[in-house]
């Protein structure tokens, strides 16, 4: 999550400094005639302000981490969509130049410009779509066999834990996950290496909406995992205990 926040922060600073015109989809590949219709400084300020709003909305769940309210995901998506619509409206209204310079282009240049504009727009939409998908998708699959626990994660490396290496297994509903030191954080999942006051460094595989956890202490470290709900997590805890005792 912090990587995405940092990316949008850089975009915000770049646009507000007036140096981000080459990043504006459609404008960066537009013909000279089309560019002359816009006020470049206003265009950058509008883009910078929009990126700033998106940066703030993305930073809030990154800061709050497991304390992020459940309703925030829907609110965040709504704010981002409204911001994007606002940018599109403003760039085609107040960003238009009052006295555009008249520049004539050949038909070949116009055709080339249209193709580049379409490509740039498609590329931008794909980037936003990929970021959106990463933020709200992904799964953690925990399976048990006779010898080990297998954890499969969408955006982090898979993990296997042998039963003979397990020292203890506990169920917790009041765990503070602490801070991420190396891993992936989204609106749906927290995966990777974390650190808190209780365990120090440990590995986490969790759904952000579920506040129940199975804590597995092993000879090689501590692993914390959960299911999509408290019921799923409790069931997982009981199944692991049965395997160990058996």
VOPAGU-2260 file (C-alpha; in pm, 1 decimal, decimal comma):
REM VOPAGU-2260
SITE   aa  ch    i         X         Y         Z
SITE  UNK   A    0       0,0       0,0       0,0
SITE  UNK   A    1     279,6     244,4      90,1
SITE  UNK   A    2     436,7     192,2    -252,8
SITE  UNK   A    3     113,2     305,2    -419,4
SITE  UNK   A    4      83,9     601,1    -179,7
SITE  UNK   A    5     443,3     702,0    -258,1
SITE  UNK   A    6     375,1     674,6    -632,3
SITE  UNK   A    7      75,3     908,4    -613,4
SITE  UNK   A    8     266,8    1146,1    -384,9
SITE  UNK   A    9     542,5    1175,7    -645,7
SITE  UNK   A   10     279,0    1241,6    -913,3
SITE  UNK   A   11     119,5    1509,1    -692,6
SITE  UNK   A   12     448,8    1691,0    -637,7
SITE  UNK   A   13     543,9    1661,1   -1004,9
SITE  UNK   A   14     214,3    1806,7   -1128,0
SITE  UNK   A   15     196,8    2086,5    -869,8
SITE  UNK   A   16     550,3    2190,3    -960,1
SITE  UNK   A   17     425,7    2242,6   -1316,7
SITE  UNK   A   18     657,5    1979,0   -1460,7
SITE  UNK   A   19     416,1    1694,4   -1513,9
SITE  UNK   A   20     261,7    1782,4   -1848,8
SITE  UNK   A   21     439,6    1487,3   -2013,4
SITE  UNK   A   22     246,4    1253,7   -1778,7
SITE  UNK   A   23    -101,1    1378,5   -1870,1
SITE  UNK   A   24    -268,9    1116,4   -2087,1
SITE  UNK   A   25    -398,9    1266,4   -2407,8
SITE  UNK   A   26    -221,6    1597,5   -2362,0
SITE  UNK   A   27     130,0    1454,9   -2376,1
SITE  UNK   A   28      62,8    1302,8   -2718,5
SITE  UNK   A   29    -170,5    1571,7   -2850,4
SITE  UNK   A   30     -90,0    1776,9   -3155,9
SITE  UNK   A   31      42,4    2131,5   -3121,0
SITE  UNK   A   32    -294,5    2256,4   -3235,9
SITE  UNK   A   33    -473,4    2067,4   -2955,7
SITE  UNK   A   34    -218,4    2166,3   -2689,6
SITE  UNK   A   35    -266,4    2531,3   -2780,0
SITE  UNK   A   36    -628,9    2504,7   -2665,2
SITE  UNK   A   37    -526,1    2442,3   -2302,0
SITE  UNK   A   38    -364,4    2645,1   -2024,4
SITE  UNK   A   39     -73,6    2419,7   -1931,8
SITE  UNK   A   40     -24,1    2561,7   -1579,3
SITE  UNK   A   41    -391,8    2519,8   -1487,6
SITE  UNK   A   42    -386,2    2169,9   -1632,9
SITE  UNK   A   43     -94,5    2070,0   -1410,0
SITE  UNK   A   44    -252,8    2229,7   -1100,6
SITE  UNK   A   45    -581,0    2045,4   -1154,3
SITE  UNK   A   46    -399,8    1714,2   -1206,2
SITE  UNK   A   47    -179,8    1778,9    -901,5
SITE  UNK   A   48    -478,3    1860,8    -680,3
SITE  UNK   A   49    -659,2    1547,6    -795,7
SITE  UNK   A   50    -354,1    1328,8    -736,0
SITE  UNK   A   51    -319,7    1491,0    -392,0
SITE  UNK   A   52    -673,9    1392,4    -295,6
SITE  UNK   A   53    -614,4    1034,5    -412,4
SITE  UNK   A   54    -284,6    1023,3    -219,9
SITE  UNK   A   55    -457,9    1125,7     103,9
SITE  UNK   A   56    -741,3     874,0      63,3
SITE  UNK   A   57    -491,8     593,6      -2,9
SITE  UNK   A   58    -265,8     698,9     286,1
SITE  UNK   A   59    -542,0     677,9     549,7
SITE  UNK   A   60    -580,7     294,6     543,8
SITE  UNK   A   61    -202,1     259,0     518,8
SITE  UNK   A   62    -166,5     461,8     840,7
SITE  UNK   A   63    -461,0     312,0    1029,9
SITE  UNK   A   64    -374,3     -39,0     911,4
SITE  UNK   A   65    -594,6    -289,4    1100,1
SITE  UNK   A   66    -789,4      -3,9    1262,8
SITE  UNK   A   67    -935,3     106,0     928,3
SITE  UNK   A   68   -1319,3     112,7     950,8
SITE  UNK   A   69   -1496,7    -148,4     737,4
SITE  UNK   A   70   -1697,2     119,3     554,1
SITE  UNK   A   71   -1382,8     298,4     438,9
SITE  UNK   A   72   -1320,5      78,8     133,1
SITE  UNK   A   73   -1648,4     181,9     -28,3
SITE  UNK   A   74   -1594,2     544,6      70,5
SITE  UNK   A   75   -1242,0     546,2     -71,6
SITE  UNK   A   76   -1350,2     400,5    -406,1
SITE  UNK   A   77   -1631,5     657,8    -427,6
SITE  UNK   A   78   -1395,4     948,8    -350,8
SITE  UNK   A   79   -1141,5     829,8    -609,5
SITE  UNK   A   80   -1411,4     794,6    -876,4
SITE  UNK   A   81   -1552,9    1140,6    -797,3
SITE  UNK   A   82   -1200,2    1285,9    -808,5
SITE  UNK   A   83   -1131,4    1131,3   -1150,0
SITE  UNK   A   84   -1462,2    1264,3   -1284,2
SITE  UNK   A   85   -1380,3    1606,3   -1137,5
SITE  UNK   A   86   -1040,5    1605,9   -1309,5
SITE  UNK   A   87   -1199,6    1518,5   -1643,9
SITE  UNK   A   88   -1458,5    1796,2   -1608,1
SITE  UNK   A   89   -1212,1    2063,7   -1495,2
SITE  UNK   A   90    -951,0    1981,4   -1758,7
SITE  UNK   A   91   -1212,9    2037,5   -2026,3
SITE  UNK   A   92   -1355,7    2357,1   -1875,5
SITE  UNK   A   93   -1141,0    2589,5   -1664,3
SITE  UNK   A   94    -820,2    2452,6   -1815,5
SITE  UNK   A   95    -916,7    2561,9   -2165,2
SITE  UNK   A   96    -716,4    2861,3   -2287,5
SITE  UNK   A   97    -908,9    3187,2   -2336,9
SITE  UNK   A   98    -690,2    3289,4   -2630,7
SITE  UNK   A   99    -568,2    2971,7   -2798,0
SITE  UNK   A  100    -290,1    3003,8   -3050,1
SITE  UNK   A  101    -400,7    2908,5   -3399,5
SITE  UNK   A  102    -181,0    2630,1   -3536,5
SITE  UNK   A  103    -250,8    2441,0   -3857,8
SITE  UNK   A  104    -152,6    2077,4   -3896,6
SITE  UNK   A  105    -142,8    1834,7   -4184,9
SITE  UNK   A  106    -394,6    1550,1   -4202,7
SITE  UNK   A  107    -113,5    1300,9   -4137,4
SITE  UNK   A  108     -17,1    1478,5   -3814,1
SITE  UNK   A  109    -379,6    1489,4   -3701,2
SITE  UNK   A  110    -424,1    1115,6   -3763,9
SITE  UNK   A  111    -101,0    1035,9   -3580,0
SITE  UNK   A  112    -206,8    1255,9   -3289,5
SITE  UNK   A  113    -543,3    1080,7   -3257,9
SITE  UNK   A  114    -376,5     738,6   -3248,8
SITE  UNK   A  115    -129,6     847,6   -2981,4
SITE  UNK   A  116    -409,4    1002,3   -2775,9
SITE  UNK   A  117    -610,7     679,4   -2786,3
SITE  UNK   A  118    -306,2     473,5   -2688,7
SITE  UNK   A  119    -222,2     707,6   -2400,8
SITE  UNK   A  120    -580,2     699,9   -2271,8
SITE  UNK   A  121    -595,3     319,8   -2287,3
SITE  UNK   A  122    -259,6     291,3   -2108,0
SITE  UNK   A  123    -377,3     523,4   -1828,7
SITE  UNK   A  124    -702,0     330,0   -1784,3
SITE  UNK   A  125    -509,8       1,9   -1768,3
SITE  UNK   A  126    -276,6     139,9   -1497,9
SITE  UNK   A  127    -571,3     259,5   -1287,3
SITE  UNK   A  128    -746,5     -74,2   -1340,0
SITE  UNK   A  129    -440,7    -274,7   -1230,3
SITE  UNK   A  130    -394,6     -60,6    -917,8
SITE  UNK   A  131    -765,2     -93,2    -839,4
SITE  UNK   A  132    -756,2    -471,1    -879,9
SITE  UNK   A  133    -454,0    -505,5    -649,8
SITE  UNK   A  134    -622,6    -292,6    -383,4
SITE  UNK   A  135    -941,6    -496,2    -358,4
SITE  UNK   A  136    -854,9    -850,8    -470,7
SITE  UNK   A  137    -642,7   -1141,8    -356,9
SITE  UNK   A  138    -687,3   -1448,0    -137,2
SITE  UNK   A  139    -512,7   -1652,6     127,4
SITE  UNK   A  140    -564,2   -2027,7     108,2
SITE  UNK   A  141    -463,9   -2247,0     402,3
SITE  UNK   A  142    -467,8   -2624,2     353,2
SITE  UNK   A  143    -373,1   -2903,8     592,9
SITE  UNK   A  144    -239,4   -3249,3     512,8
SITE  UNK   A  145     -88,4   -3525,1     726,4
SITE  UNK   A  146     252,3   -3360,7     752,9
SITE  UNK   A  147     223,9   -2984,7     715,0
SITE  UNK   A  148      27,7   -2663,1     680,1
SITE  UNK   A  149      39,2   -2498,8     337,5
SITE  UNK   A  150     -31,9   -2127,4     301,7
SITE  UNK   A  151     -87,6   -1993,0     -49,7
SITE  UNK   A  152     -98,1   -1613,7     -85,8
SITE  UNK   A  153    -186,4   -1409,4    -392,9
SITE  UNK   A  154      72,5   -1132,5    -357,6
SITE  UNK   A  155     335,1   -1289,8    -131,8
SITE  UNK   A  156     545,2   -1604,7    -132,9
SITE  UNK   A  157     376,3   -1927,9     -22,7
SITE  UNK   A  158     470,2   -2092,9     305,5
SITE  UNK   A  159     473,8   -2448,8     439,6
SITE  UNK   A  160     489,6   -2527,1     811,5
SITE  UNK   A  161     568,0   -2879,5     929,2
SITE  UNK   A  162     363,3   -2998,8    1228,7
SITE  UNK   A  163     677,8   -3126,8    1399,2
SITE  UNK   A  164     824,5   -2772,8    1395,1
SITE  UNK   A  165     524,2   -2615,8    1570,1
SITE  UNK   A  166     579,4   -2516,5    1933,2
SITE  UNK   A  167     231,9   -2375,7    2002,7
SITE  UNK   A  168     -90,1   -2261,3    1835,1
SITE  UNK   A  169    -315,2   -1993,1    1986,6
SITE  UNK   A  170    -630,2   -1808,9    1884,5
SITE  UNK   A  171    -642,4   -1430,2    1928,6
SITE  UNK   A  172    -913,1   -1167,6    1884,7
SITE  UNK   A  173    -723,6    -868,4    2024,4
SITE  UNK   A  174    -398,4    -878,8    1831,0
SITE  UNK   A  175    -233,3    -559,5    1710,3
SITE  UNK   A  176     -51,0    -652,8    1391,6
SITE  UNK   A  177     195,6    -364,5    1430,1
SITE  UNK   A  178     380,4    -228,3    1128,9
SITE  UNK   A  179     479,6    -386,3     799,7
SITE  UNK   A  180     856,2    -411,1     748,1
SITE  UNK   A  181     857,0    -595,4     416,0
SITE  UNK   A  182     544,9    -711,5     244,0
SITE  UNK   A  183     222,1    -621,0      71,1
SITE  UNK   A  184     -69,9    -426,2     213,2
SITE  UNK   A  185    -397,6    -353,5      38,3
SITE  UNK   A  186    -756,7    -286,2     133,1
SITE  UNK   A  187    -817,2    -662,3     134,2
SITE  UNK   A  188    -493,5    -830,1     244,8
SITE  UNK   A  189    -188,4    -788,3     467,0
SITE  UNK   A  190      93,7   -1022,1     366,6
SITE  UNK   A  191     462,0   -1042,5     448,9
SITE  UNK   A  192     694,8    -950,1     733,1
SITE  UNK   A  193     550,3    -744,6    1019,1
SITE  UNK   A  194     673,2    -628,9    1359,3
SITE  UNK   A  195     481,1    -562,5    1681,4
SITE  UNK   A  196     554,0    -531,8    2053,9
SITE  UNK   A  197     427,9    -882,2    2131,3
SITE  UNK   A  198     617,9   -1094,4    1878,7
SITE  UNK   A  199     884,0    -868,4    1737,0
SITE  UNK   A  200     939,9    -979,4    1377,6
SITE  UNK   A  201     685,7   -1226,1    1240,3
SITE  UNK   A  202     514,2   -1329,3     915,5
SITE  UNK   A  203     151,2   -1235,2     854,5
SITE  UNK   A  204    -107,4   -1368,6     609,8
SITE  UNK   A  205    -439,3   -1200,1     683,4
SITE  UNK   A  206    -760,4   -1049,9     553,1
SITE  UNK   A  207    -790,6    -689,5     671,8
SITE  UNK   A  208   -1160,7    -713,1     760,2
SITE  UNK   A  209   -1115,5   -1010,6     993,1
SITE  UNK   A  210    -976,9    -921,5    1337,2
SITE  UNK   A  211    -928,2   -1280,1    1457,0
SITE  UNK   A  212    -598,1   -1460,2    1411,4
SITE  UNK   A  213    -429,8   -1796,9    1449,4
SITE  UNK   A  214     -80,0   -1753,0    1593,8
SITE  UNK   A  215     158,2   -2035,6    1505,7
SITE  UNK   A  216     490,5   -2036,9    1692,1
SITE  UNK   A  217     752,7   -2257,2    1526,8
SITE  UNK   A  218    1122,9   -2333,4    1555,3
SITE  UNK   A  219    1187,5   -2097,3    1263,6
SITE  UNK   A  220     965,6   -1806,7    1367,2
SITE  UNK   A  221     610,1   -1690,6    1425,0
SITE  UNK   A  222     339,0   -1709,8    1160,0
SITE  UNK   A  223       1,0   -1539,5    1194,9
SITE  UNK   A  224    -288,1   -1624,6     965,3
SITE  UNK   A  225    -664,8   -1583,6     949,7
SITE  UNK   A  226    -967,9   -1654,4     734,1
SITE  UNK   A  227   -1221,1   -1422,2     577,1
SITE  UNK   A  228   -1427,8   -1425,4     897,6
SITE  UNK   A  229   -1389,3   -1497,9    1268,5
SITE  UNK   A  230   -1583,2   -1821,7    1216,6
SITE  UNK   A  231   -1342,2   -1937,6     944,9
SITE  UNK   A  232   -1043,6   -1843,1    1160,5
SITE  UNK   A  233   -1177,0   -2026,5    1465,9
SITE  UNK   A  234   -1242,0   -2334,9    1253,0
SITE  UNK   A  235    -887,4   -2319,5    1113,3
SITE  UNK   A  236    -745,9   -2297,5    1466,6
SITE  UNK   A  237    -941,5   -2604,7    1576,8
SITE  UNK   A  238    -837,3   -2803,4    1268,4
SITE  UNK   A  239    -468,1   -2724,0    1323,8
SITE  UNK   A  240    -494,0   -2826,8    1689,2
SITE  UNK   A  241    -654,7   -3157,2    1591,8
SITE  UNK   A  242    -375,6   -3227,8    1343,5
SITE  UNK   A  243    -106,2   -3154,0    1602,0
SITE  UNK   A  244    -268,3   -3366,5    1873,4
SITE  UNK   A  245    -334,9   -3647,5    1628,1
